[in-house]
Amino acid sequence: MKPFKTQAHIHSLNGKMDEITILKELGNNSYLVDYRGVKCSAIFNPFNCTYYADDIYGRTDNE
């Protein structure tokens, strides 16, 4: 999977949208993303086609 930029609901912004970079799919609808230099987890909601990035509790050093 090649990294790409997209919009996502951001936890620290109380769900407001901002740009993230999807780095890789971890499996089972889980993604490693970069949000403003913070690597964190995200999920994709197929019902409304949006990502949700958790830059508060989902922070990781995972590459």
MMTF fields as JSON, N, C-alpha, C and O atoms, coordinates in Angstrom:
{
  "mmtfVersion": "1.0.0",
  "mmtfProducer": "UNKNOWN",
  "numBonds": 251,
  "numAtoms": 252,
  "numGroups": 63,
  "numChains": 1,
  "numModels": 1,
  "chainsPerModel": [1],
  "groupsPerChain": [63],
  "chainIdList": ["A"],
  "bondAtomList": [4, 2, 8, 6, 12, 10, 16, 14, 20, 18, 24, 22, 28, 26, 32, 30, 36, 34, 40, 38, 44, 42, 48, 46, 52, 50, 56, 54, 60, 58, 64, 62, 68, 66, 72, 70, 76, 74, 80, 78, 84, 82, 88, 86, 92, 90, 96, 94, 100, 98, 104, 102, 108, 106, 112, 110, 116, 114, 120, 118, 124, 122, 128, 126, 132, 130, 136, 134, 140, 138, 144, 142, 148, 146, 152, 150, 156, 154, 160, 158, 164, 162, 168, 166, 172, 170, 176, 174, 180, 178, 184, 182, 188, 186, 192, 190, 196, 194, 200, 198, 204, 202, 208, 206, 212, 210, 216, 214, 220, 218, 224, 222, 228, 226, 232, 230, 236, 234, 240, 238, 244, 242, 248, 246],
  "bondOrderList": [1, 1, 1, 1, 1, 1, 1, 1, 1, 1, 1, 1, 1, 1, 1, 1, 1, 1, 1, 1, 1, 1, 1, 1, 1, 1, 1, 1, 1, 1, 1, 1, 1, 1, 1, 1, 1, 1, 1, 1, 1, 1, 1, 1, 1, 1, 1, 1, 1, 1, 1, 1, 1, 1, 1, 1, 1, 1, 1, 1, 1, 1],
  "groupList": [{"groupName": "MET", "atomNameList": ["N", "CA", "C", "O"], "elementList": ["N", "C", "C", "O"], "formalChargeList": [0, 0, 0, 0], "bondAtomList": [1, 0, 2, 1, 3, 2], "bondOrderList": [1, 1, 2], "singleLetterCode": "M", "chemCompType": "L-PEPTIDE LINKING"}, {"groupName": "LYS", "atomNameList": ["N", "CA", "C", "O"], "elementList": ["N", "C", "C", "O"], "formalChargeList": [0, 0, 0, 0], "bondAtomList": [1, 0, 2, 1, 3, 2], "bondOrderList": [1, 1, 2], "singleLetterCode": "K", "chemCompType": "L-PEPTIDE LINKING"}, {"groupName": "PRO", "atomNameList": ["N", "CA", "C", "O"], "elementList": ["N", "C", "C", "O"], "formalChargeList": [0, 0, 0, 0], "bondAtomList": [1, 0, 2, 1, 3, 2], "bondOrderList": [1, 1, 2], "singleLetterCode": "P", "chemCompType": "L-PEPTIDE LINKING"}, {"groupName": "PHE", "atomNameList": ["N", "CA", "C", "O"], "elementList": ["N", "C", "C", "O"], "formalChargeList": [0, 0, 0, 0], "bondAtomList": [1, 0, 2, 1, 3, 2], "bondOrderList": [1, 1, 2], "singleLetterCode": "F", "chemCompType": "L-PEPTIDE LINKING"}, {"groupName": "THR", "atomNameList": ["N", "CA", "C", "O"], "elementList": ["N", "C", "C", "O"], "formalChargeList": [0, 0, 0, 0], "bondAtomList": [1, 0, 2, 1, 3, 2], "bondOrderList": [1, 1, 2], "singleLetterCode": "T", "chemCompType": "L-PEPTIDE LINKING"}, {"groupName": "GLN", "atomNameList": ["N", "CA", "C", "O"], "elementList": ["N", "C", "C", "O"], "formalChargeList": [0, 0, 0, 0], "bondAtomList": [1, 0, 2, 1, 3, 2], "bondOrderList": [1, 1, 2], "singleLetterCode": "Q", "chemCompType": "L-PEPTIDE LINKING"}, {"groupName": "ALA", "atomNameList": ["N", "CA", "C", "O"], "elementList": ["N", "C", "C", "O"], "formalChargeList": [0, 0, 0, 0], "bondAtomList": [1, 0, 2, 1, 3, 2], "bondOrderList": [1, 1, 2], "singleLetterCode": "A", "chemCompType": "L-PEPTIDE LINKING"}, {"groupName": "HIS", "atomNameList": ["N", "CA", "C", "O"], "elementList": ["N", "C", "C", "O"], "formalChargeList": [0, 0, 0, 0], "bondAtomList": [1, 0, 2, 1, 3, 2], "bondOrderList": [1, 1, 2], "singleLetterCode": "H", "chemCompType": "L-PEPTIDE LINKING"}, {"groupName": "ILE", "atomNameList": ["N", "CA", "C", "O"], "elementList": ["N", "C", "C", "O"], "formalChargeList": [0, 0, 0, 0], "bondAtomList": [1, 0, 2, 1, 3, 2], "bondOrderList": [1, 1, 2], "singleLetterCode": "I", "chemCompType": "L-PEPTIDE LINKING"}, {"groupName": "SER", "atomNameList": ["N", "CA", "C", "O"], "elementList": ["N", "C", "C", "O"], "formalChargeList": [0, 0, 0, 0], "bondAtomList": [1, 0, 2, 1, 3, 2], "bondOrderList": [1, 1, 2], "singleLetterCode": "S", "chemCompType": "L-PEPTIDE LINKING"}, {"groupName": "LEU", "atomNameList": ["N", "CA", "C", "O"], "elementList": ["N", "C", "C", "O"], "formalChargeList": [0, 0, 0, 0], "bondAtomList": [1, 0, 2, 1, 3, 2], "bondOrderList": [1, 1, 2], "singleLetterCode": "L", "chemCompType": "L-PEPTIDE LINKING"}, {"groupName": "ASN", "atomNameList": ["N", "CA", "C", "O"], "elementList": ["N", "C", "C", "O"], "formalChargeList": [0, 0, 0, 0], "bondAtomList": [1, 0, 2, 1, 3, 2], "bondOrderList": [1, 1, 2], "singleLetterCode": "N", "chemCompType": "L-PEPTIDE LINKING"}, {"groupName": "GLY", "atomNameList": ["N", "CA", "C", "O"], "elementList": ["N", "C", "C", "O"], "formalChargeList": [0, 0, 0, 0], "bondAtomList": [1, 0, 2, 1, 3, 2], "bondOrderList": [1, 1, 2], "singleLetterCode": "G", "chemCompType": "PEPTIDE LINKING"}, {"groupName": "ASP", "atomNameList": ["N", "CA", "C", "O"], "elementList": ["N", "C", "C", "O"], "formalChargeList": [0, 0, 0, 0], "bondAtomList": [1, 0, 2, 1, 3, 2], "bondOrderList": [1, 1, 2], "singleLetterCode": "D", "chemCompType": "L-PEPTIDE LINKING"}, {"groupName": "GLU", "atomNameList": ["N", "CA", "C", "O"], "elementList": ["N", "C", "C", "O"], "formalChargeList": [0, 0, 0, 0], "bondAtomList": [1, 0, 2, 1, 3, 2], "bondOrderList": [1, 1, 2], "singleLetterCode": "E", "chemCompType": "L-PEPTIDE LINKING"}, {"groupName": "TYR", "atomNameList": ["N", "CA", "C", "O"], "elementList": ["N", "C", "C", "O"], "formalChargeList": [0, 0, 0, 0], "bondAtomList": [1, 0, 2, 1, 3, 2], "bondOrderList": [1, 1, 2], "singleLetterCode": "Y", "chemCompType": "L-PEPTIDE LINKING"}, {"groupName": "VAL", "atomNameList": ["N", "CA", "C", "O"], "elementList": ["N", "C", "C", "O"], "formalChargeList": [0, 0, 0, 0], "bondAtomList": [1, 0, 2, 1, 3, 2], "bondOrderList": [1, 1, 2], "singleLetterCode": "V", "chemCompType": "L-PEPTIDE LINKING"}, {"groupName": "ARG", "atomNameList": ["N", "CA", "C", "O"], "elementList": ["N", "C", "C", "O"], "formalChargeList": [0, 0, 0, 0], "bondAtomList": [1, 0, 2, 1, 3, 2], "bondOrderList": [1, 1, 2], "singleLetterCode": "R", "chemCompType": "L-PEPTIDE LINKING"}, {"groupName": "CYS", "atomNameList": ["N", "CA", "C", "O"], "elementList": ["N", "C", "C", "O"], "formalChargeList": [0, 0, 0, 0], "bondAtomList": [1, 0, 2, 1, 3, 2], "bondOrderList": [1, 1, 2], "singleLetterCode": "C", "chemCompType": "L-PEPTIDE LINKING"}],
  "groupTypeList": [0, 1, 2, 3, 1, 4, 5, 6, 7, 8, 7, 9, 10, 11, 12, 1, 0, 13, 14, 8, 4, 8, 10, 1, 14, 10, 12, 11, 11, 9, 15, 10, 16, 13, 15, 17, 12, 16, 1, 18, 9, 6, 8, 3, 11, 2, 3, 11, 18, 4, 15, 15, 6, 13, 13, 8, 15, 12, 17, 4, 13, 11, 14],
  "groupIdList": [1, 2, 3, 4, 5, 6, 7, 8, 9, 10, 11, 12, 13, 14, 15, 16, 17, 18, 19, 20, 21, 22, 23, 24, 25, 26, 27, 28, 29, 30, 31, 32, 33, 34, 35, 36, 37, 38, 39, 40, 41, 42, 43, 44, 45, 46, 47, 48, 49, 50, 51, 52, 53, 54, 55, 56, 57, 58, 59, 60, 61, 62, 63],
  "secStructList": [7, 7, 7, 3, 3, 3, 3, 3, 3, 3, 4, 4, 4, 6, 6, 7, 3, 3, 3, 3, 3, 3, 3, 3, 3, 3, 3, 6, 6, 3, 3, 3, 3, 3, 3, 6, 6, 3, 3, 3, 3, 3, 3, 3, 3, 6, 6, 6, 6, 3, 3, 3, 3, 3, 3, 3, 3, 3, 3, 7, 7, 7, 7],
  "xCoordList": [0.847, 0.0, 0.895, 1.812, 0.626, 1.379, 0.714, -0.507, 1.485, 0.88, 0.101, 0.497, -1.012, -1.816, -2.473, -2.673, -2.807, -3.453, -4.956, -5.444, -5.684, -7.135, -7.635, -6.849, -8.913, -9.529, -10.013, -10.389, -10.001, -10.465, -11.025, -10.675, -11.895, -12.357, -11.214, -10.703, -10.812, -9.681, -10.179, -10.947, -9.725, -10.178, -9.882, -10.767, -8.649, -8.283, -9.021, -9.03, -9.629, -10.412, -11.909, -12.736, -12.243, -13.644, -14.416, -15.592, -13.738, -14.402, -14.376, -14.886, -13.79, -13.687, -12.713, -11.846, -12.866, -12.07, -10.746, -10.672, -9.703, -8.401, -7.689, -8.146, -6.577, -5.853, -4.931, -4.217, -4.959, -4.053, -3.35, -3.752, -2.303, -1.633, -1.778, -1.315, -2.418, -2.543, -1.197, -0.767, -0.535, 0.782, 0.689, 1.348, -0.145, -0.337, -1.558, -2.006, -2.079, -3.209, -2.653, -1.792, -3.149, -2.685, -3.533, -3.136, -4.689, -5.582, -6.825, -6.831, -7.875, -9.131, -9.665, -10.102, -9.623, -10.115, -9.332, -9.885, -8.072, -7.196, -6.061, -5.492, -5.734, -4.726, -3.724, -4.059, -2.499, -1.475, -1.461, -1.291, -1.641, -1.705, -0.753, -0.283, -0.486, 0.302, -0.586, -1.123, -0.726, -1.485, -0.577, -0.307, -0.111, 0.766, 1.981, 2.33, 2.621, 3.829, 3.595, 4.552, 2.336, 1.994, 1.506, 0.53, 2.193, 1.726, 0.668, 0.883, -0.481, -1.58, -2.451, -2.265, -3.391, -4.291, -5.512, -5.881, -6.126, -7.358, -8.193, -7.687, -9.481, -10.387, -11.133, -11.19, -11.698, -12.481, -13.923, -14.203, -14.846, -16.268, -16.817, -16.952, -17.135, -17.614, -19.023, -19.43, -19.77, -21.134, -21.186, -22.087, -20.214, -20.184, -18.856, -18.591, -18.028, -16.76, -15.816, -15.242, -15.662, -14.727, -13.823, -14.165, -12.665, -11.705, -11.871, -12.299, -11.523, -11.521, -10.147, -9.782, -9.379, -8.024, -8.009, -8.534, -7.406, -7.315, -5.899, -5.039, -5.674, -4.348, -4.154, -3.135, -5.118, -4.978, -4.612, -3.538, -5.489, -5.254, -4.621, -4.13, -4.626, -4.11, -2.688, -2.24, -1.97, -0.57, 0.276, 0.09, 1.214, 2.063, 3.422, 3.567, 4.399, 5.717, 5.874, 6.954, 4.786, 4.784, 5.165, 4.647, 6.05, 6.432, 5.73, 5.875],
  "yCoordList": [-1.176, 0.0, 1.243, 1.359, 2.14, 3.383, 4.441, 4.59, 5.183, 6.215, 7.248, 7.615, 7.707, 8.729, 9.637, 9.247, 10.849, 11.833, 11.796, 11.585, 12.006, 12.054, 12.838, 13.204, 13.096, 13.775, 12.742, 11.628, 13.123, 12.221, 13.023, 14.186, 12.381, 12.942, 12.72, 11.606, 13.766, 13.702, 13.767, 14.657, 12.804, 12.712, 13.999, 14.52, 14.522, 15.712, 16.969, 17.971, 16.93, 18.063, 17.852, 18.525, 16.912, 16.573, 16.173, 16.503, 15.453, 14.924, 15.82, 15.442, 17.004, 17.868, 17.239, 16.451, 17.591, 17.005, 17.746, 18.966, 16.975, 17.518, 16.47, 15.332, 16.857, 15.96, 15.008, 15.413, 13.743, 12.724, 12.053, 12.2, 11.321, 10.485, 9.045, 8.665, 8.24, 6.813, 6.184, 6.254, 5.572, 4.979, 3.516, 3.081, 2.759, 1.358, 0.777, 1.256, -0.274, -0.998, -2.049, -2.841, -2.056, -3.019, -4.282, -5.307, -4.21, -5.358, -5.155, -4.386, -5.852, -5.823, -4.395, -4.023, -3.608, -2.229, -1.302, -0.333, -1.592, -0.778, -0.23, -0.947, 1.043, 1.704, 2.438, 2.919, 2.516, 3.359, 4.647, 4.625, 5.784, 7.064, 8.067, 7.874, 9.126, 10.228, 11.465, 11.875, 12.051, 13.3, 14.341, 14.296, 15.272, 16.356, 15.845, 16.371, 14.815, 14.267, 13.23, 12.676, 12.951, 11.949, 10.691, 10.726, 9.582, 8.303, 7.759, 7.666, 7.4, 6.927, 5.954, 5.75, 5.371, 4.405, 5.115, 6.203, 4.478, 4.994, 3.819, 2.721, 4.078, 3.091, 3.761, 4.988, 2.952, 3.44, 3.019, 1.85, 3.977, 3.681, 3.527, 4.521, 2.304, 2.079, 2.618, 2.753, 2.928, 3.405, 4.866, 5.265, 5.665, 7.064, 7.41, 8.573, 6.392, 6.518, 7.566, 8.378, 7.538, 8.455, 7.698, 6.628, 8.286, 7.742, 8.465, 9.618, 7.763, 8.322, 8.051, 6.895, 9.105, 8.972, 9.305, 10.337, 8.428, 8.628, 9.059, 8.23, 10.363, 10.901, 11.14, 11.697, 10.724, 10.845, 9.489, 9.344, 8.501, 7.195, 6.204, 5.157, 6.522, 5.612, 5.913, 5.381, 6.743, 7.059, 5.803, 4.931, 5.718, 4.547, 4.92, 5.938, 4.078, 4.215, 3.207, 3.067, 2.501, 1.461, 2.038, 3.079, 1.371, 1.792, 0.878, 1.009],
  "zCoordList": [0.0, 0.0, 0.0, 0.813, -0.893, -1.005, -0.108, -0.158, 0.716, 1.563, 0.749, -0.357, 1.317, 0.657, 1.681, 2.832, 1.26, 2.119, 1.91, 0.8, 3.011, 2.97, 4.169, 5.043, 4.219, 5.355, 6.366, 5.998, 7.652, 8.706, 9.868, 10.069, 10.624, 11.889, 12.885, 12.999, 13.601, 14.515, 15.961, 16.327, 16.776, 18.162, 18.939, 19.619, 18.849, 19.629, 19.174, 19.89, 18.014, 17.513, 17.726, 17.11, 18.603, 18.899, 17.651, 17.502, 16.755, 15.572, 14.352, 13.298, 14.476, 13.295, 12.301, 12.68, 11.044, 9.97, 9.788, 9.934, 9.465, 9.107, 8.261, 8.153, 7.667, 6.764, 7.524, 8.442, 7.125, 7.655, 6.478, 5.324, 6.797, 5.799, 6.233, 7.308, 5.401, 5.663, 5.301, 4.149, 6.283, 6.049, 5.636, 4.691, 6.364, 5.987, 6.676, 7.717, 6.056, 6.629, 7.57, 7.188, 8.807, 9.792, 9.777, 10.33, 9.152, 9.067, 9.902, 10.863, 9.523, 10.266, 10.45, 11.539, 9.377, 9.348, 10.277, 10.797, 10.483, 11.316, 10.46, 9.637, 10.658, 9.837, 10.712, 11.795, 10.231, 10.838, 10.039, 8.82, 10.728, 10.047, 10.695, 11.816, 9.967, 10.493, 10.503, 9.474, 11.693, 11.813, 12.448, 13.648, 11.638, 12.094, 12.856, 13.913, 12.311, 12.916, 13.988, 14.528, 14.312, 15.326, 14.621, 13.872, 14.866, 14.319, 15.273, 16.482, 14.698, 15.523, 14.736, 13.536, 15.437, 14.809, 14.25, 14.693, 13.271, 12.672, 12.19, 11.959, 12.046, 11.469, 10.324, 10.241, 9.448, 8.321, 8.515, 8.776, 8.387, 8.483, 7.069, 6.354, 6.651, 5.28, 5.032, 3.878, 6.084, 5.912, 5.472, 4.735, 5.929, 5.485, 4.807, 4.503, 4.576, 3.834, 4.43, 3.705, 5.754, 6.412, 7.375, 7.879, 7.609, 8.572, 9.902, 9.951, 10.984, 12.329, 12.92, 13.136, 13.185, 13.708, 15.195, 15.612, 15.99, 17.437, 17.804, 18.102, 17.777, 18.084, 19.582, 19.99, 20.402, 21.854, 22.459, 23.042, 22.328, 22.923, 21.961, 22.384, 20.668, 19.657, 19.218, 18.203, 19.944, 19.582, 19.61, 20.459, 18.664, 18.584, 17.99, 17.313, 18.26, 17.65, 16.53, 15.956, 16.218, 15.199, 13.83, 13.424, 13.14, 11.79, 10.853, 9.638]
}
